[in-house]
């Protein structure tokens, strides 16, 4: 009998689909970021463009697959989706669905018609996520300071991504509108997250990889600000880039701590922030003469590839061992 009609619970259906995690969409962010990084690297290092183009097709099809699976979960197990919406941490990963599509639209900028419709759908969807999630922060009493973590940046600060493709697809004021939302909320949420980290108990091991998300907002803001200012490298752009670079070095100094953590899907939080600082460094290489930034970009691209290959391997191993799509203890 059809689960959508009967409203079966996961216990009744014994179906792993009910526990398909929305956080898996963070892998799209990392893979799309890797794709854009390879597209940026090709002209600078005289690399084959086919690498980035092939990754672009792969991440687009993989996104379509994950979206189909999650839509099936919504149809068959709406109560499980509602639980994710009500969860003080998981709700933030809902926005990875629209951010993933925004990043894919950036990777398709060389095909404007494809990029534009992806960008329109993702922008509208992300704006709705932003309004809904901020309202949940304002109107719900179940949030505690210990719930705060860098994943809170995802739904609101993700608005900073919109102008990167938006300057090609819409009036400039629309891009400035979303950039303003993301930039101001980044400052607010960064203050809250640092207060929580400094003065309360450490993040749980499962959420510790989300510390890498701290790198993403200034890196993306740098790229987005350049797009809004005709790629003019002014003082504010440099502040954004160098703060992102400092955070990257700060977290790199704690590498052993991260390597010792047990694997969880939250480890994909390493991927997109590293991709963002890599892409930002390629932008710096393009705008600055000399060999420093190209060398740094090349090193970051190498690290990014290794990290994503390891994450993909560990994720596939977890799927094989049936450690994903399981009820949480």
N, C-alpha and C positions, 0 to 999 in steps of 0.2 A: 504493500500500500504506500502511496506517496507521502513522504515525510512532511512536505509542505502543507498537505491537507490535514494529516493527523496531528502535526505538531509534536512529533516524538522528541523526547529528551535524548541527550547523548547516551545515557545509561540504557535507555530502551533500545536505541538503534545500534549501539556498540560501533559507532562510526567515527574514525579518526578525523574526518572532515570537521566535526564539531569543534575540535581543538586546534584547527589550523590557525597559526598566530599571525596577526596583522603585522607584527614586528618583522616578518620575513620580507616585507616591502623595503626595508632598509637596505637589503642586498641590491635592490634596483638602484638606489641612490649611489652606492659604491660602484656598481658596474657602469652606470651611466657616467659617473665622474671619471672613471678609468677611460671610458670611450672618448670623452671630451679631451682628456689629457693626451691621449694618443693622436687625436686630430690636431691638437696644438703642437705636438712634438714633431710631426711629420715634416713640415717645412723647415723647422729650425735645425733638425739633425739629418735632413735628407733621407728620412725613413719612408718605407712604402705606405702610401695612403690607405692601401687595402686593409691594413691592420685595424685602423680606426673605423673604416667603413664596415668591416665584418663585425666588429664589436657592436656597432650601431644597430645592425640588423638583429644580432643575438639578443641584446638587452631589450629591444622593442618587442620581440616575440616572447621573451621570458616574462616581460611585464604583462603582456596580453594573457599569458598562461596563468600567472598569479592572480590577475584580476578576475578571470573566469572562475578559478577555484574559490576565491573569497566571495564572489557573487553567489556561487552555489551554497556556500556556508550561510550567507545571509538569507537565502530562500528556504533552506532546510532547517537551519538552527538559528532563527532570529534572536532567541533568548540569549544564546552565547555571544552574539554580536553586541547585544544590549549590555551584557556584563563587561565587555571590553570598553564600551562607551562610559560605563559607570566607574571604571577602575581609575584611580588617580594617576597612575603611571601609563597604563596601556592606551588611554585616550589620546595621549600625545603622539603615539605611533600611527594613529589613524591618518594623520596628515602626510605620512610617508607615501601614501598612494598618489596624492596630487603632486608632491615634490618630485617623486620619481618621474611622473609624466612631464613636469616642467623641465627636468634635466634632459629627458629624451628629446623634447622639443628643441632644446639648445643644440643637441648633437645633430639635429636635422636642419639646422639653419641654412645649409647649402641647398636645401630643397624647400623654398619658402612656403609653398602651398601646404606641404605636409606639416612643417613646423608650426604654421599659423593655427591650424585647427586644433592641434595638440595643445598649443599654448592657451588658446581661448578656453577649452574645456578645463585644463588644469588650473587656470587662473580663477575662473568662476568657482570651481570646486574648492580651491584652497581658501578663497575669501569666505566661503560658507563655513569651512572648517575653523577658520580663525575666529569668526563671529561666535560660533557655537561653543568653542573651547574657552574663549575668554568669558563668555557668559557662565560657563560651568564654574570657572574660578570665582566669579563674582557672586554667584547665587547658591553655591553648594557649601555645606558646613563640614563635609567629611575630609577636607584637605588639611593636612598637618605640615609643619615645616620639614619634617623628615621625609615627606613625599617629594619635596623639591629635589630635582637633579637636572643635569644638563639636557636631558630629553625634553624638558619643558621648552627649550628653544625651538624645537621642530615646528610646531604648528604656527607660531606667530612670527618668529624670526625668519622662517622660511619665505616670508613675503619679500625678503631682500633678493631672492632669486628671480623674481618675476621680471624686473627690468632688463635682464641680460638678453632675453629674446624679445621682451616687450618693446624695446626701442625700435625694433624692426617691424612690429605688427600693430602698434597702436599709438595714439597721440602721446607725447612725452609726459603730459600731466598724469596720465594713468600710471606710468612707470614710477614717477616721483611719488605718487600717492602710496604705492605699495612699498617703495624703498623707505619712506618716512615711517610707516608702521613698523617695519622690521627693525630699522635702526634704533628707534626710541625704545621699543620693547626689549631689544637686545641689552641695552644699558640697564633697564629696570630688572630684567630677569637675571642678568649676570650678577647684579648686586645681591639678589635673593639667593642665588645658587652658591656664591662664594660665602655668604653669611652661613648658610646651612653646612657647607663643607668645613669652614673654620671653627664653628662653635657648637656643632652637634656631632653625633656619632658618625663614623665613616660610612660611606656608601656601601650597601651590601655588595658582595663579590659579583653577583649577577649584573649589577648596574655600574660597577667600576669602569668598564670600557666606555661608558657614556661620557667620561671625562674628556675624551677626545673630541666630543661635539663642541667643546669650548673653542676649538681651532676654527670651526666652520664659519661662524657669523662674521668675524673680521675678514677672513679670506674671501668669502662670497661678497661681502660689502665692498671690498676693494675692486673686485671684478665688475660688480654692478655699477659702482660709482664711476669707473672708467667708461663704461658703456653710456652712462648718462652725460658724460662730459667729453664726448668725442675723443676718448683715449688720451686726455691730457693728464700727465702725471704731476699733480700738485702736492702741496704739503699734507692735506688731509688724506689723500690716497696713500702717501707714504706712511702716515701714522697707522692706517688700517693694515697695510701689508706687514709692517715691522712688528706690530703687536701680534698679528697672527703667527709670524715667524718665531717670536719669543715664546708664545704658548706651545708651538711645535717643539722647540728645544727643551722647554720645561718638562713636557710630557715624555720626550725622548730620554731625558735623564732618569726617568722612572721605568724604563723599558723592562727591567727584570721583574718588577712588581706585576706588570701586565702579563708577561710571559708565564708567570706562575699561576695565573687564574684558570680555573676550570672553564672549558668551552661552554658557551651558551650563545643563543642567537643574537644576544645583545653585543657580542663581539664584532658584529658587522658595523657597529658604531665607529670602529677604527677606520673603516674604508672611505666613506665620503669626506670626512674632514681632511684626511691625507690627500685625497684627490683634489679637494678645494685649494689647499696650500700649494699643491703641485701646479695646478692650472694658474693660480695667481703668480707663481714664480715664472712660468712661461710667459705671462703677460709682462712681468718685469724684464725678462730677457729680451722681449721684443722692443721694449721702450728704452732700454739702457745699453749703451755700447760696452764692449768688453766681454770677458769670458766667465766672470763670476756667476752671473745668474743662469746662463745656459748650463754650466757645470752643476750648480745646485739643483736646477730643474731636472737634469738627467739623473742625479742621485735620488731625488724624491720620486721620480717616475719608477726607478728600479725598485725602491722600497715598496711603493704602492703595488706594483705587480706581484712582488713576493707575498705581501700581506693578503692580497685578494686571492691569490692561488691557495694560500694556506687556509683562508676562511672558506673557500669553496670546497676544498678537500675535507675539512672538518665538518662542514654542513652536510655534504653527501654521505660521509661516514655516519653522522648522527641519523640521517634518514634511513640508511641501510640497517642500522641497529635499532630502529623504531624508537628513537629518543625524542623525536619531534612529533608534534600533533598528539601529545599526550596530556591528560589532565594534570594540572599543577598540584604538588603535594600540599 
